[in-house]
């Protein structure tokens, strides 16, 4: 179950790979494709990260999958992570646990080998909104969402977004 995400809003979002300073590049072209496809990239040349394209074709919007609460396939994820814990709390760990690499770039997320399926409803009161993690630009934008109390959350201690202080 996906329990933590971070949204990136296209060319007007300075933290996005689709920011106007970059435009469409070889690295980010999948972000500008149709919604429901994988945008996979290496973070700092080390960890793969998995995003799902969310905007209309040409807009460059995507959501980074930051944390997952594993409910099946634990043996496979544990093997891929070499037994290290947590299994999928954090975008790099998540990608490693799911076997994500550049072969899944632009992959349609409605078919094997990696699919995003509808889960169950989480009560709105259990969803925490904060600023984004690990970005320097627009880090305070309230575009990170996680399920309170989930073990799959990478940074549960980040302060919640307070609309009164915005």
N, CA, C and O of each residue as an XYZ file, in Angstrom:
664
protein
N       0.849     -1.172      0.000
C       0.000      0.000      0.000
C       0.895      1.236      0.000
O       1.785      1.361      0.841
N       0.663      2.139     -0.933
C       1.407      3.399     -0.974
C       0.958      4.237      0.219
O      -0.233      4.501      0.384
N       1.909      4.653      1.047
C       1.579      5.414      2.249
C       2.252      6.787      2.301
O       2.030      7.556      3.236
N       3.075      7.092      1.292
C       3.739      8.400      1.274
C       4.021      8.795     -0.163
O       4.564      8.014     -0.943
N       3.641     10.027     -0.501
C       3.865     10.551     -1.850
C       4.298     12.013     -1.766
O       4.188     12.666     -0.728
N       4.788     12.487     -2.891
C       5.183     13.892     -3.011
C       4.842     14.340     -4.421
O       5.219     13.679     -5.388
N       4.140     15.447     -4.551
C       3.693     15.916     -5.860
C       4.677     16.938     -6.445
O       5.280     17.733     -5.723
N       4.816     16.892     -7.766
C       5.658     17.830     -8.506
C       4.826     18.386     -9.652
O       4.368     17.651    -10.527
N       4.640     19.725     -9.625
C       3.637     20.363    -10.447
C       4.049     20.950    -11.775
O       3.446     21.933    -12.205
N       5.023     20.415    -12.435
C       5.321     20.844    -13.795
C       6.215     22.059    -13.884
O       6.939     22.378    -12.941
N       6.163     22.744    -15.029
C       7.080     23.843    -15.309
C       7.088     24.975    -14.291
O       8.113     25.640    -14.139
N       5.987     25.219    -13.590
C       5.927     26.288    -12.601
C       6.433     25.889    -11.228
O       6.428     26.707    -10.308
N       6.863     24.667    -11.076
C       7.329     24.155     -9.794
C       8.855     24.091     -9.833
O       9.415     23.257    -10.544
N       9.540     24.965     -9.076
C      10.999     25.007     -9.154
C      11.706     23.736     -8.676
O      12.886     23.550     -8.976
N      11.019     22.859     -7.942
C      11.631     21.607     -7.494
C      11.399     20.467     -8.480
O      11.950     19.379     -8.315
N      10.594     20.712     -9.495
C      10.242     19.671    -10.453
C      11.314     19.509    -11.529
O      11.966     20.475    -11.927
N      11.482     18.277    -11.988
C      12.374     18.043    -13.129
C      11.796     18.631    -14.399
O      12.482     18.690    -15.419
N      10.547     19.068    -14.356
C       9.905     19.682    -15.516
C       9.916     21.211    -15.436
O       9.255     21.874    -16.236
N      10.652     21.772    -14.488
C      10.692     23.226    -14.321
C      11.088     23.911    -15.619
O      11.836     23.349    -16.419
N      10.589     25.121    -15.829
C      10.813     25.828    -17.088
C      12.278     25.997    -17.434
O      12.619     26.105    -18.612
N      13.147     26.023    -16.450
C      14.580     26.173    -16.755
C      15.105     24.969    -17.529
O      16.096     25.075    -18.251
N      14.441     23.826    -17.380
C      14.882     22.603    -18.042
C      14.107     22.311    -19.310
O      14.689     21.947    -20.331
N      12.779     22.472    -19.246
C      11.946     22.073    -20.369
C      12.004     20.566    -20.550
O      12.380     19.841    -19.629
N      11.637     20.099    -21.718
C      11.657     18.668    -21.997
C      13.094     18.261    -22.326
O      13.745     18.842    -23.194
N      13.563     17.247    -21.607
C      14.907     16.725    -21.822
C      14.818     15.209    -22.013
O      13.754     14.614    -21.841
N      15.932     14.602    -22.363
C      15.961     13.150    -22.491
C      15.604     12.495    -21.158
O      14.912     11.478    -21.124
N      16.082     13.088    -20.056
C      15.835     12.526    -18.730
C      14.367     12.616    -18.326
O      13.823     11.655    -17.782
N      13.711     13.756    -18.582
C      12.363     13.973    -18.043
C      11.227     13.809    -19.051
O      10.075     14.062    -18.699
N      11.500     13.402    -20.273
C      10.446     13.373    -21.297
C       9.235     12.539    -20.902
O       8.118     12.851    -21.315
N       9.432     11.473    -20.101
C       8.293     10.658    -19.661
C       7.317     11.468    -18.821
O       6.118     11.189    -18.835
N       7.810     12.474    -18.085
C       6.922     13.317    -17.277
C       5.911     14.059    -18.136
O       4.825     14.400    -17.666
N       6.255     14.304    -19.366
C       5.387     15.064    -20.264
C       4.466     14.160    -21.079
O       3.699     14.632    -21.918
N       4.552     12.857    -20.822
C       3.730     11.902    -21.545
C       2.360     11.755    -20.913
O       1.954     12.575    -20.090
N       1.658     10.716    -21.297
C       0.320     10.506    -20.754
C       0.358     10.094    -19.278
O       1.324      9.493    -18.809
N      -0.700     10.430    -18.572
C      -0.831     10.063    -17.160
C      -0.841      8.538    -17.018
O      -1.270      7.810    -17.913
N      -0.354      8.085    -15.857
C      -0.362      6.660    -15.577
C       0.881      5.924    -16.028
O       0.910      4.693    -16.029
N       1.902      6.660    -16.411
C       3.158      6.036    -16.838
C       4.228      6.306    -15.791
O       4.117      7.240    -14.996
N       5.253      5.486    -15.803
C       6.343      5.609    -14.832
C       7.387      6.607    -15.331
O       7.817      6.563    -16.483
N       7.773      7.487    -14.446
C       8.920      8.358    -14.675
C       9.978      7.899    -13.671
O       9.845      8.127    -12.468
N      11.017      7.259    -14.172
C      12.070      6.676    -13.340
C      13.363      7.444    -13.590
O      13.727      7.705    -14.737
N      14.046      7.801    -12.521
C      15.335      8.484    -12.655
C      16.224      8.109    -11.492
O      15.760      7.583    -10.481
N      17.502      8.384    -11.646
C      18.474      8.164    -10.571
C      18.594      9.442     -9.762
O      18.711     10.535    -10.316
N      18.564      9.293     -8.458
C      18.752     10.420     -7.553
C      20.213     10.444     -7.122
O      20.722      9.471     -6.565
N      20.870     11.544     -7.379
C      22.288     11.710     -7.049
C      23.155     10.603     -7.638
O      24.218     10.292     -7.102
N      22.706     10.013     -8.729
C      23.461      8.967     -9.400
C      23.543      7.665     -8.633
O      24.324      6.786     -8.997
N      22.747      7.520     -7.569
C      22.846      6.353     -6.704
C      21.558      5.531     -6.674
O      21.564      4.345     -7.005
N      20.455      6.165     -6.278
C      19.196      5.457     -6.057
C      18.202      5.721     -7.181
O      18.062      6.854     -7.643
N      17.511      4.668     -7.619
C      16.417      4.860     -8.555
C      15.224      5.410     -7.787
O      15.020      5.075     -6.621
N      14.438      6.256     -8.444
C      13.213      6.796     -7.870
C      12.081      6.559     -8.858
O      12.275      6.638    -10.071
N      10.896      6.268     -8.328
C       9.726      5.966     -9.136
C       8.662      7.033     -8.934
O       8.215      7.290     -7.816
N       8.272      7.641    -10.033
C       7.183      8.614    -10.054
C       6.096      8.086    -10.972
O       6.363      7.295    -11.877
N       4.879      8.525    -10.735
C       3.771      8.226    -11.638
C       3.341      9.539    -12.266
O       3.023     10.498    -11.563
N       3.332      9.581    -13.596
C       2.905     10.780    -14.319
C       1.417     10.971    -14.048
O       0.632     10.028    -14.142
N       1.038     12.209    -13.709
C      -0.340     12.469    -13.298
C      -1.061     13.507    -14.142
O      -2.291     13.506    -14.196
N      -0.337     14.378    -14.791
C      -0.974     15.468    -15.520
C      -1.372     15.085    -16.929
O      -1.104     13.978    -17.395
N      -2.013     16.020    -17.591
C      -2.349     15.834    -18.997
C      -1.076     15.785    -19.811
O      -0.053     16.341    -19.412
N      -1.137     15.127    -20.939
C       0.036     15.026    -21.799
C       0.562     16.427    -22.111
O      -0.191     17.319    -22.502
N       1.868     16.594    -21.928
C       2.516     17.868    -22.192
C       2.688     18.758    -20.969
O       3.355     19.788    -21.065
N       2.100     18.396    -19.800
C       2.178     19.278    -18.635
C       3.362     19.006    -17.708
O       3.754     19.896    -16.954
N       3.936     17.817    -17.739
C       5.113     17.527    -16.922
C       4.831     17.402    -15.435
O       5.636     17.849    -14.618
N       3.718     16.812    -15.072
C       3.373     16.647    -13.660
C       3.503     15.186    -13.257
O       3.169     14.284    -14.025
N       3.994     14.965    -12.036
C       4.171     13.594    -11.565
C       4.128     13.549    -10.041
O       4.264     14.571     -9.368
N       3.936     12.351     -9.519
C       3.926     12.120     -8.081
C       5.002     11.091     -7.763
O       5.000      9.984     -8.301
N       5.919     11.473     -6.883
C       6.975     10.581     -6.426
C       6.399      9.642     -5.373
O       5.759     10.084     -4.419
N       6.631      8.345     -5.552
C       6.242      7.372     -4.531
C       7.379      7.316     -3.522
O       8.471      6.843     -3.836
N       7.122      7.801     -2.303
C       8.158      7.913     -1.272
C       8.149      6.766     -0.282
O       9.189      6.442      0.293
N       6.990      6.140     -0.068
C       6.933      5.086      0.931
C       5.796      4.122      0.688
O       4.712      4.505      0.248
N       6.064      2.865      0.982
C       5.085      1.795      0.807
C       5.057      0.947      2.066
O       6.095      0.655      2.660
N       3.868      0.562      2.458
C       3.701     -0.425      3.526
C       3.502     -1.766      2.835
O       2.428     -2.015      2.287
N       4.513     -2.639      2.846
C       4.407     -3.915      2.133
C       3.313     -4.799      2.717
O       3.212     -4.957      3.933
N       2.492     -5.377      1.837
C       1.450     -6.295      2.294
C       1.580     -7.669      1.648
O       0.942     -8.623      2.093
N       2.387     -7.778      0.619
C       2.678     -9.084      0.020
C       4.030     -8.986     -0.679
O       4.539     -7.890     -0.917
N       4.604    -10.138     -1.003
C       5.905    -10.154     -1.668
C       7.063     -9.801     -0.759
O       8.125     -9.388     -1.223
N       6.855     -9.963      0.538
C       7.903     -9.584      1.495
C       9.205    -10.330      1.278
O      10.280     -9.757      1.456
N       9.129    -11.601      0.895
C      10.349    -12.379      0.683
C      11.165    -11.824     -0.476
O      12.391    -11.747     -0.395
N      10.492    -11.438     -1.550
C      11.182    -10.874     -2.721
C      11.781     -9.515     -2.370
O      12.936     -9.242     -2.694
N      10.998     -8.664     -1.708
C      11.491     -7.335     -1.327
C      12.673     -7.447     -0.370
O      13.656     -6.718     -0.502
N      12.576     -8.350      0.581
C      13.654     -8.542      1.551
C      14.934     -8.992      0.846
O      16.024     -8.522      1.173
N      14.800     -9.895     -0.112
C      15.970    -10.355     -0.874
C      16.575     -9.213     -1.688
O      17.794     -9.044     -1.712
N      15.733     -8.440     -2.346
C      16.244     -7.313     -3.153
C      16.963     -6.285     -2.294
O      17.913     -5.644     -2.743
N      16.504     -6.129     -1.052
C      17.117     -5.160     -0.145
C      18.235     -5.786      0.676
O      18.785     -5.136      1.565
N      18.581     -7.044      0.392
C      19.664     -7.704      1.121
C      19.368     -7.860      2.596
O      20.287     -7.904      3.414
N      18.084     -7.946      2.948
C      17.694     -8.109      4.339
C      17.661     -6.825      5.139
O      17.293     -6.833      6.313
N      18.043     -5.716      4.513
C      18.076     -4.439      5.234
C      16.664     -3.913      5.466
O      15.776     -4.076      4.629
N      16.482     -3.291      6.598
C      15.204     -2.687      6.967
C      15.416     -1.199      7.171
O      16.527     -0.790      7.506
N      14.410     -0.384      6.987
C      13.069     -0.730      6.526
C      13.074     -1.123      5.052
O      13.980     -0.761      4.302
N      12.052     -1.867      4.652
C      12.004     -2.373      3.281
C      11.741     -1.292      2.246
O      12.455     -1.215      1.246
N      10.738     -0.459      2.463
C      10.319      0.457      1.401
C       9.926      1.829      1.924
O       9.052      2.477      1.348
N      10.549      2.283      2.996
C      10.316      3.621      3.535
C      11.386      4.536      2.974
O      12.529      4.521      3.431
N      11.020      5.325      1.994
C      11.950      6.201      1.293
C      11.999      5.815     -0.165
O      11.917      4.631     -0.490
N      12.130      6.785     -1.054
C      12.051      6.497     -2.492
C      13.117      5.543     -3.014
O      12.829      4.730     -3.892
N      14.331      5.620     -2.504
C      15.386      4.710     -2.954
C      15.137      3.288     -2.493
O      15.291      2.344     -3.268
N      14.756      3.130     -1.238
C      14.438      1.800     -0.709
C      13.245      1.195     -1.433
O      13.249      0.014     -1.780
N      12.218      2.020     -1.660
C      11.022      1.559     -2.360
C      11.393      1.025     -3.737
O      10.983     -0.075     -4.109
N      12.167      1.796     -4.492
C      12.555      1.371     -5.839
C      13.370      0.084     -5.793
O      13.164     -0.810     -6.615
N      14.282     -0.017     -4.849
C      15.085     -1.236     -4.733
C      14.206     -2.430     -4.373
O      14.359     -3.503     -4.957
N      13.287     -2.259     -3.421
C      12.407     -3.348     -2.998
C      11.521     -3.837     -4.140
O      11.197     -5.023     -4.216
N      11.130     -2.925     -5.026
C      10.265     -3.284     -6.147
C      11.036     -3.624     -7.419
O      10.431     -3.945     -8.442
N      12.349     -3.557     -7.366
C      13.157     -3.887     -8.535
C      13.069     -2.854     -9.640
O      13.172     -3.188    -10.820
N      12.876     -1.594     -9.258
C      12.740     -0.509    -10.234
C      14.115     -0.084    -10.719
O      15.030      0.136     -9.926
N      14.245      0.028    -12.035
C      15.441      0.591    -12.651
C      15.018      1.242    -13.964
O      13.825      1.371    -14.238
N      15.982      1.648    -14.768
C      15.648      2.391    -15.990
C      14.883      1.579    -17.027
O      14.356      2.156    -17.978
N      14.806      0.265    -16.876
C      14.020     -0.529    -17.828
C      12.525     -0.251    -17.670
O      11.741     -0.583    -18.559
N      12.120      0.354    -16.552
C      10.708      0.693    -16.333
C      10.386      2.140    -16.692
O       9.271      2.608    -16.463
N      11.362      2.843    -17.254
C      11.131      4.231    -17.676
C       9.998      4.269    -18.694
O      10.047      3.561    -19.700
N       8.990      5.076    -18.446
C       7.832      5.273    -19.327
C       6.919      4.039    -19.382
O       6.101      3.907    -20.292
N       7.065      3.152    -18.413
C       6.246      1.933    -18.346
C       4.805      2.292    -17.975
O       4.593      3.073    -17.047
N       3.813      1.739    -18.678
C       2.409      1.959    -18.285
C       2.135      1.243    -16.961
O       2.344      0.035    -16.847
N       1.674      1.985    -15.977
C       1.495      1.441    -14.631
C       0.218      0.625    -14.464
O      -0.183      0.321    -13.341
N      -0.416      0.271    -15.572
C      -1.604     -0.579    -15.492
C      -1.330     -1.983    -16.006
O      -2.259     -2.742    -16.286
N      -0.037     -2.330    -16.130
C       0.310     -3.680    -16.582
C       1.617     -4.147    -15.959
O       2.431     -3.355    -15.485
N       1.786     -5.476    -15.980
C       2.990     -6.102    -15.420
C       4.219     -5.626    -16.196
O       4.114     -5.299    -17.378
N       5.364     -5.586    -15.552
C       5.683     -6.216    -14.283
C       5.432     -5.341    -13.056
O       5.553     -5.833    -11.934
N       5.091     -4.079    -13.224
C       4.856     -3.199    -12.080
C       3.562     -2.446    -12.310
O       3.437     -1.666    -13.254
N       2.602     -2.692    -11.434
C       1.280     -2.096    -11.593
C       0.896     -1.284    -10.365
O       1.250     -1.628     -9.237
N       0.176     -0.217    -10.603
C      -0.402      0.586     -9.536
C      -1.895      0.284     -9.555
O      -2.582      0.574    -10.534
N      -2.390     -0.300     -8.468
C      -3.796     -0.702     -8.394
C      -4.496      0.090     -7.302
O      -3.864      0.570     -6.361
N      -5.797      0.218     -7.439
C      -6.579      0.903     -6.426
C      -6.535      0.110     -5.130
O      -6.649     -1.116     -5.134
N      -6.373      0.808     -4.044
C      -6.334      0.168     -2.727
C      -7.612      0.445     -1.979
O      -8.707      0.369     -2.536
N      -7.464      0.766     -0.719
C      -8.640      1.061      0.081
C      -8.604      2.518      0.489
O      -7.576      3.186      0.373
N      -9.730      2.999      0.964
C      -9.864      4.395      1.361
C      -9.225      4.615      2.729
O      -9.414      3.831      3.659
N      -8.473      5.693      2.823
C      -7.864      6.091      4.091
C      -8.634      7.311      4.575
O      -8.821      8.259      3.812
N      -9.083      7.306      5.819
C      -9.804      8.480      6.327
C      -8.940      9.739      6.210
O      -7.743      9.714      6.497
N      -9.558     10.822      5.791
C      -8.833     12.078      5.594
C      -8.096     12.517      6.857
O      -7.030     13.127      6.769
N      -8.645     12.216      8.013
C      -8.002     12.617      9.267
C      -6.687     11.875      9.502
O      -5.895     12.297     10.345
N      -6.437     10.794      8.788
C      -5.197     10.026      8.922
C      -4.126     10.448      7.928
O      -3.024      9.900      7.942
N      -4.431     11.411      7.065
C      -3.465     11.869      6.065
C      -2.809     13.151      6.553
O      -3.483     14.131      6.869
N      -1.492     13.125      6.608
C      -0.710     14.279      7.058
C      -0.127     14.957      5.822
O       0.365     14.290      4.912
N      -0.186     16.276      5.798
C       0.379     17.065      4.708
C       1.556     17.869      5.247
O       1.440     18.542      6.271
N       2.699     17.794      4.545
C       3.881     18.553      4.957
C       4.555     19.139      3.718
O       4.121     18.926      2.586
N       5.618     19.876      3.972
C       6.478     20.302      2.884
C       7.239     19.093      2.351
O       7.236     18.025      2.963
N       7.883     19.273      1.216
C       8.597     18.163      0.586
C       9.945     17.919      1.266
O      10.491     18.789      1.945
N      10.454     16.719      1.060
C      11.693     16.280      1.703
C      12.801     16.184      0.662
O      12.572     15.694     -0.444
N      13.995     16.648      1.006
C      15.158     16.439      0.152
C      15.259     17.339     -1.066
O      16.025     17.046     -1.984
N      14.504     18.424     -1.094
C      14.617     19.385     -2.194
C      14.998     20.729     -1.600
O      14.653     21.026     -0.456
N      15.705     21.540     -2.369
C      16.075     22.862     -1.858
C      15.077     23.919     -2.291
O      14.796     24.845     -1.530
N      14.536     23.803     -3.497
C      13.561     24.777     -3.988
C      12.153     24.331     -3.616
O      11.807     23.159     -3.767
N      11.356     25.250     -3.138
C       9.945     25.008     -2.821
C       9.749     23.840     -1.856
O       8.764     23.107     -1.948
N      10.689     23.674     -0.938
C      10.588     22.597      0.041
C       9.398     22.792      0.974
O       8.863     21.822      1.511
N       8.985     24.038      1.165
C       7.876     24.307      2.083
C       6.499     24.171      1.428
O       5.483     24.318      2.107
N       6.449     23.897      0.139
C       5.151     23.725     -0.519
C       4.471     22.489      0.061
O       5.116     21.448      0.185
N       3.205     22.567      0.416
C       2.509     21.443      1.067
C       2.098     20.363      0.065
O       0.914     20.178     -0.217
N       3.093     19.657     -0.464
C       2.838     18.675     -1.516
C       3.329     17.279     -1.162
O       3.459     16.420     -2.035
N       3.598     17.056      0.108
C       3.956     15.711      0.583
C       2.807     15.210      1.444
O       2.300     15.922      2.312
N       2.409     13.977      1.188
C       1.266     13.404      1.895
C       1.646     12.021      2.412
O       2.254     11.225      1.697
N       1.281     11.745      3.659
C       1.548     10.404      4.174
C       0.454      9.975      5.142
O      -0.279     10.795      5.695
N       0.372      8.663      5.326
C      -0.599      8.080      6.245
C       0.031      8.059      7.634
O       1.054      7.412      7.857
N      -0.595      8.774      8.560
C      -0.088      8.861      9.930
C       0.046      7.477     10.552
O      -0.853      6.642     10.445
N       1.184      7.249     11.204
C       1.409      6.008     11.919
C       1.884      4.841     11.077
O       2.152      3.768     11.618
N       1.997      5.017      9.774
C       2.429      3.911      8.930
C       3.931      3.705      9.037
O       4.698      4.667      9.073
N       4.346      2.444      9.089
C       5.770      2.113      9.154
C       6.469      2.355      7.821
O       7.699      2.376      7.778
N       5.726      2.537      6.737
C       6.319      2.759      5.428
C       6.669      4.204      5.139
O       7.149      4.516      4.049
N       6.439      5.091      6.093
C       6.721      6.518      5.907
C       8.197      6.781      6.166
O       8.752      6.314      7.160
N       8.832      7.532      5.265
C      10.276      7.741      5.362
C      10.682      8.745      6.436
O      11.674      8.526      7.131
N       9.945      9.832      6.587
C      10.296     10.876      7.548
C       9.026     11.282      8.300
O       8.445     12.329      8.012
N       8.596     10.465      9.253
C       7.331     10.772      9.925
C       7.380     11.998     10.819
O       6.335     12.514     11.214
N       8.575     12.472     11.146
C       8.683     13.581     12.090
C       8.623     14.965     11.445
O       8.685     15.967     12.157
N       8.505     15.048     10.125
C       8.424     16.360      9.474
C       7.197     17.087      9.994
O       6.145     16.472     10.173
N       7.313     18.400     10.242
C       6.158     19.125     10.781
C       5.017     19.207      9.768
O       5.253     19.448      8.584
N       3.781     19.006     10.232
C       2.643     19.108      9.319
C       2.491     20.517      8.782
O       2.906     21.488      9.415
N       1.896     20.614      7.615
C       1.644     21.918      6.994
C       0.565     22.639      7.784
O      -0.463     22.051      8.121
N       0.795     23.892      8.076
C      -0.182     24.715      8.770
C      -0.647     25.809      7.828
O       0.098     26.755      7.575
N      -1.883     25.701      7.292
C      -2.362     26.705      6.334
C      -2.418     28.100      6.927
O      -2.369     29.083      6.188
N      -2.523     28.209      8.252
C      -2.573     29.512      8.904
C      -1.245     30.268      8.797
O      -1.230     31.499      8.805
N      -0.139     29.537      8.698
C       1.174     30.193      8.629
C       1.634     30.415      7.199
O       2.690     31.009      6.980
N       0.876     29.957      6.234
C       1.271     30.090      4.811
C       1.013     31.484      4.292
O       1.285     31.769      3.125
